[in-house]
Amino acid sequence: MQYIEADDLEPATKDTHAVKYHEAWQQLCNCDGVIVPGGFGTRGIEGKILAAEWARTAKKPYLGSRVHSFLILFVVLYLISGLYL
């Protein structure tokens, strides 16, 4: 099991901490599935969305710790990717 900070997956981290960004994505790409714990506030939300998108496109299992958060992330992902409901 790997622990990856969601905000390390965000494009802004690539500009400020490129090594951290690439290491986080390398860890994610080597995973067999993704579990996203619930959180508070907006920190890391873009990274959570990117992890969910990666799991969907890589056909990897994805589990959010809260069903509500899980559904919200996938609705946002659908809207972002142009697959409007």
Secondary structure, DSSP 4 states (H G I P E B T S, - for coil): -----GGGGSHHHHHH-HHHHHHHHHHHHT-S-EEE---SSSTTHHHHHHHHHHHHHTT--EEESSHHHHHHHHHHHHHHTT---
